[in-house]
């Protein structure tokens, strides 16, 4: 079983104490996003967890506690964009804090275990194609020795995203504009020795040496862990998503980064209320159990492939 922590919220930044408590207790309760009173109890024992994938924009609270994950395989998806406070209001300064944090994390866990995400990309009168090209290179130059790969994606304007980005005057991202950006960003990445791929994009960019990503990546897990996995593609994700199966332990409307383009937050008031109701000692990421709740233990198992093959060492 692979744990995703989390596509729905920034667990390393806001809920690291809770996460480490859950690891110690070896279980977590997760509400069904479509039916909030139906909860899954997830086994977090080391014998069950094959890997943990962290998603974050600032893992500072977690960095000095990673020794508590000894024996676990894990890696980080770390987003470093070039947007300002009007887009990502609650993030520290990129040059002075976020990029040095990326470097410090990489020094601690190795460049193989930290993926740079530059996404989602959108355009307006300020964040132009030339702007993205200029600042992508500035970031790439500083991160080139601290990661192996950059994953990019283009903004998807879902209903709640449209509402949140209304004041940014986002322009339509045409296929020609996507290809121009992809070509330029790919050339920059390759010039700094970085691979580049796209997250859940249907556009084909092989002619620019850009592949389709697996953000939950069985091949990377096999590389950094030393064991093989027998695991299927995640059927709960979009068709364009290349991720293998995982269980997400986060919750929507709980991330306090405040990014305008976020698809996981629908209401700022709900986010604030949920965060106020967070208890790091609770099995739930926020709130408490109520009488209507129904808990069902989810049957999970390790996906390690222990079969001996002819050409195994």
C-alpha positions as CSV (number, residue, x, y, z in Angstrom):
1,X,0.0,0.0,0.0
2,X,1.2,3.5,-0.9
3,X,0.1,6.4,1.2
4,X,-0.5,9.8,-0.4
5,X,0.0,12.6,2.1
6,X,-1.7,14.4,0.5
7,X,-3.2,15.7,-2.8
8,X,-5.9,17.3,-0.7
9,X,-3.9,19.3,1.8
10,X,-0.4,20.3,2.8
11,X,0.2,17.7,5.6
12,X,4.0,18.4,6.0
13,X,3.4,22.1,6.6
14,X,0.2,22.2,8.7
15,X,-0.4,18.7,10.1
16,X,3.1,17.1,10.6
17,X,2.5,16.6,14.4
18,X,-0.7,14.8,13.6
19,X,0.9,12.7,10.9
20,X,3.8,11.5,13.2
21,X,1.2,10.7,15.9
22,X,-0.7,8.6,13.3
23,X,2.5,6.8,12.4
24,X,3.1,6.0,16.1
25,X,-0.5,4.8,16.5
26,X,-0.2,2.9,13.2
27,X,-3.7,3.8,12.0
28,X,-5.6,6.8,10.6
29,X,-9.3,7.5,10.1
30,X,-10.3,9.1,6.7
31,X,-13.7,10.5,5.9
32,X,-15.2,9.7,2.5
33,X,-15.3,13.0,0.6
34,X,-18.6,12.0,-1.0
35,X,-20.2,10.7,2.2
36,X,-18.7,12.4,5.3
37,X,-20.1,10.0,7.9
38,X,-18.5,7.0,6.2
39,X,-15.0,6.6,7.5
40,X,-12.2,4.2,6.6
41,X,-9.7,3.0,9.2
42,X,-6.4,2.6,7.4
43,X,-3.6,0.5,8.8
44,X,-0.3,2.4,8.9
45,X,2.0,-0.3,10.2
46,X,5.4,-0.6,8.6
47,X,4.6,-4.0,7.3
48,X,1.6,-2.6,5.3
49,X,3.0,0.7,4.0
50,X,5.3,0.3,1.0
51,X,5.9,4.0,0.5
52,X,4.7,7.4,1.6
53,X,4.4,10.3,-1.0
54,X,4.4,13.7,0.6
55,X,2.9,16.7,-1.3
56,X,4.0,20.1,0.0
57,X,5.0,23.7,-0.6
58,X,6.8,24.1,2.6
59,X,7.9,21.0,4.6
60,X,9.8,22.9,7.2
61,X,7.9,21.5,10.2
62,X,8.7,18.0,9.1
63,X,12.4,18.2,8.1
64,X,14.0,17.8,11.5
65,X,11.7,14.9,12.3
66,X,12.3,12.6,9.4
67,X,14.4,10.3,11.5
68,X,11.0,9.2,13.0
69,X,10.3,7.6,9.6
70,X,13.3,5.3,9.7
71,X,12.4,2.1,8.0
72,X,9.8,3.7,5.8
73,X,10.3,4.4,2.1
74,X,9.2,8.0,1.1
75,X,9.7,10.8,-1.2
76,X,8.4,14.4,-1.6
77,X,6.5,16.2,-4.3
78,X,7.6,19.8,-3.6
79,X,5.9,22.7,-5.5
80,X,8.1,25.8,-6.1
81,X,6.3,28.3,-8.4
82,X,7.1,31.8,-9.4
83,X,3.8,33.4,-8.3
84,X,3.5,36.2,-5.9
85,X,1.4,36.8,-2.8
86,X,-1.7,37.6,-4.8
87,X,-1.7,34.0,-6.0
88,X,0.0,32.1,-3.1
89,X,-0.8,34.4,-0.2
90,X,0.4,32.3,2.8
91,X,3.7,31.1,1.5
92,X,7.0,32.5,2.7
93,X,9.4,34.3,0.3
94,X,10.6,31.9,-2.4
95,X,14.1,33.3,-2.7
96,X,14.9,33.7,0.9
97,X,13.0,30.7,2.4
98,X,11.3,28.2,0.1
99,X,14.2,27.5,-2.2
100,X,16.7,27.2,0.7
101,X,14.2,24.8,2.4
102,X,14.1,22.7,-0.8
103,X,17.9,22.6,-0.8
104,X,18.0,21.6,2.9
105,X,15.5,18.8,2.5
106,X,17.4,17.5,-0.5
107,X,20.7,17.5,1.5
108,X,19.0,15.5,4.2
109,X,17.2,12.9,2.1
110,X,19.0,13.0,-1.3
111,X,18.0,14.5,-4.7
112,X,16.5,11.2,-5.8
113,X,13.7,11.6,-3.2
114,X,12.5,15.1,-4.0
115,X,10.6,16.1,-7.1
116,X,10.3,19.8,-8.1
117,X,6.8,20.7,-9.3
118,X,6.3,23.9,-11.3
119,X,2.5,23.8,-11.5
120,X,-0.1,24.7,-12.3
121,X,0.9,27.1,-15.1
122,X,-1.5,29.8,-16.0
123,X,-1.2,33.0,-18.1
124,X,-2.5,36.6,-17.6
125,X,-1.2,40.1,-18.3
126,X,1.5,39.8,-15.7
127,X,2.3,36.0,-15.7
128,X,3.1,35.9,-19.4
129,X,5.0,33.2,-21.4
130,X,8.2,35.3,-21.1
131,X,7.7,35.6,-17.3
132,X,7.4,31.9,-16.8
133,X,10.4,31.2,-19.0
134,X,12.5,33.8,-17.1
135,X,11.7,32.7,-13.6
136,X,11.6,28.9,-14.4
137,X,15.2,29.3,-15.3
138,X,16.0,31.2,-12.2
139,X,14.5,28.5,-10.0
140,X,16.0,25.7,-12.1
141,X,19.5,27.2,-11.7
142,X,19.1,27.0,-7.9
143,X,17.5,23.6,-7.7
144,X,19.6,21.7,-10.4
145,X,21.8,20.0,-7.8
146,X,19.0,19.2,-5.4
147,X,16.5,17.2,-7.6
148,X,16.5,15.0,-10.7
149,X,13.3,16.1,-12.3
150,X,10.7,18.8,-12.7
151,X,7.0,18.1,-13.2
152,X,4.8,20.7,-14.9
153,X,1.1,21.0,-15.6
154,X,-1.3,23.6,-17.0
155,X,-4.2,25.0,-14.9
156,X,-7.5,23.2,-15.0
157,X,-10.3,25.7,-14.4
158,X,-12.8,23.6,-12.4
159,X,-16.0,25.3,-11.1
160,X,-14.5,26.2,-7.7
161,X,-11.2,27.1,-9.3
162,X,-13.0,29.6,-11.6
163,X,-14.5,31.3,-8.5
164,X,-11.2,31.5,-6.6
165,X,-9.1,32.9,-9.5
166,X,-11.8,35.4,-10.7
167,X,-9.6,38.4,-9.8
168,X,-6.5,37.1,-11.6
169,X,-7.9,37.6,-15.1
170,X,-6.5,34.3,-16.3
171,X,-6.3,34.0,-20.1
172,X,-7.1,30.9,-22.1
173,X,-4.2,28.5,-22.4
174,X,-4.3,27.5,-26.1
175,X,-2.5,24.4,-27.4
176,X,0.0,26.6,-29.3
177,X,0.8,28.5,-26.1
178,X,1.2,25.3,-24.2
179,X,3.6,24.0,-26.8
180,X,5.7,27.2,-26.8
181,X,6.0,27.0,-23.0
182,X,6.7,23.3,-23.0
183,X,9.5,23.7,-25.6
184,X,11.2,26.6,-23.7
185,X,10.9,25.0,-20.2
186,X,12.1,21.7,-21.5
187,X,15.2,23.3,-23.1
188,X,15.9,25.0,-19.8
189,X,15.4,21.9,-17.7
190,X,17.6,19.8,-19.9
191,X,20.3,22.4,-20.0
192,X,20.5,22.0,-16.2
193,X,20.5,18.2,-16.3
194,X,16.9,17.8,-15.2
195,X,14.3,15.5,-16.7
196,X,10.9,17.1,-17.3
197,X,7.4,15.6,-17.5
198,X,3.7,16.6,-17.3
199,X,1.1,15.8,-14.6
200,X,-2.2,14.5,-15.9
201,X,-2.0,16.3,-19.3
202,X,-3.5,14.9,-22.5
203,X,-1.3,17.0,-24.7
204,X,1.6,15.0,-26.3
205,X,5.0,16.7,-25.9
206,X,7.4,13.9,-26.8
207,X,9.0,16.1,-29.5
208,X,10.2,18.3,-26.7
209,X,11.6,15.4,-24.6
210,X,8.7,15.7,-22.2
211,X,7.1,12.5,-20.9
212,X,3.9,11.8,-18.9
213,X,4.5,11.7,-15.2
214,X,3.6,9.2,-12.5
215,X,3.5,11.4,-9.4
216,X,2.8,8.3,-7.4
217,X,5.6,6.4,-9.1
218,X,6.2,2.7,-8.5
219,X,9.4,2.8,-10.5
220,X,10.9,5.6,-8.3
221,X,9.8,3.7,-5.2
222,X,11.5,0.6,-6.5
223,X,14.7,2.6,-7.2
224,X,14.9,4.2,-3.7
225,X,13.7,1.3,-1.7
226,X,15.4,-1.6,-3.4
227,X,12.2,-3.8,-3.6
228,X,9.8,-4.6,-6.5
229,X,6.1,-3.7,-6.5
230,X,3.2,-5.5,-8.0
231,X,0.7,-2.6,-8.3
232,X,-1.9,-1.3,-10.7
233,X,-2.7,2.1,-12.1
234,X,-4.9,4.2,-9.9
235,X,-8.4,3.8,-11.2
236,X,-9.8,6.6,-9.1
237,X,-7.7,9.3,-10.9
238,X,-8.3,10.9,-14.2
239,X,-7.6,9.0,-17.4
240,X,-4.6,11.2,-18.1
241,X,-3.1,10.5,-14.7
242,X,-0.3,8.0,-14.7
243,X,-0.2,7.4,-11.0
244,X,-0.3,3.9,-9.5
245,X,-2.8,3.1,-6.8
246,X,-2.5,4.9,-3.4
247,X,-4.7,5.8,-0.4
248,X,-4.9,9.5,0.3
249,X,-5.1,10.4,4.1
250,X,-5.8,14.1,3.7
251,X,-9.1,16.0,3.6
252,X,-10.5,18.7,1.3
253,X,-10.9,22.3,2.7
254,X,-8.1,21.9,5.2
255,X,-5.0,23.5,3.5
256,X,-4.1,27.0,4.8
257,X,-1.7,27.9,2.0
258,X,-4.5,29.9,0.4
259,X,-3.4,29.3,-3.2
260,X,-6.0,30.9,-5.5
261,X,-5.7,28.1,-8.1
262,X,-6.3,25.3,-5.6
263,X,-8.9,22.7,-6.5
264,X,-9.0,21.1,-3.0
265,X,-10.3,24.2,-1.2
266,X,-13.9,25.3,-1.9
267,X,-14.5,27.7,0.9
268,X,-12.1,29.9,3.0
269,X,-14.5,29.9,5.9
270,X,-14.6,26.1,5.9
271,X,-10.9,25.9,5.7
272,X,-10.5,28.2,8.8
273,X,-13.2,26.3,10.7
274,X,-11.6,23.0,9.9
275,X,-8.2,24.1,10.9
276,X,-9.6,25.4,14.3
277,X,-11.1,22.0,14.8
278,X,-7.8,20.2,14.2
279,X,-6.4,18.1,17.1
280,X,-3.0,16.6,16.5
281,X,-3.9,13.7,18.8
282,X,-7.1,12.8,17.0
283,X,-7.2,9.9,14.5
284,X,-9.0,12.3,12.2
285,X,-7.1,15.2,10.5
286,X,-9.8,17.5,11.7
287,X,-12.9,17.4,13.9
288,X,-14.1,14.6,16.1
289,X,-16.2,11.5,15.7
290,X,-19.9,12.0,16.0
291,X,-22.8,9.6,16.6
292,X,-23.7,9.3,12.9
293,X,-20.2,8.2,11.9
294,X,-19.7,4.6,10.6
295,X,-16.2,3.3,10.6
296,X,-15.1,0.4,8.4
297,X,-11.6,-1.0,8.4
298,X,-10.2,-0.9,4.9
299,X,-8.6,-4.1,3.8
300,X,-5.1,-3.2,2.7
301,X,-1.9,-5.1,2.1
302,X,1.7,-4.6,1.0
303,X,2.3,-4.6,-2.7
304,X,5.8,-5.8,-2.5
305,X,6.6,-8.4,-5.1
306,X,8.7,-11.1,-3.3
307,X,8.7,-13.6,-6.2
308,X,12.2,-14.8,-7.1
309,X,12.9,-14.2,-10.8
310,X,15.6,-15.8,-13.0
311,X,17.7,-12.7,-13.4
312,X,17.3,-11.4,-9.8
313,X,20.7,-11.0,-8.0
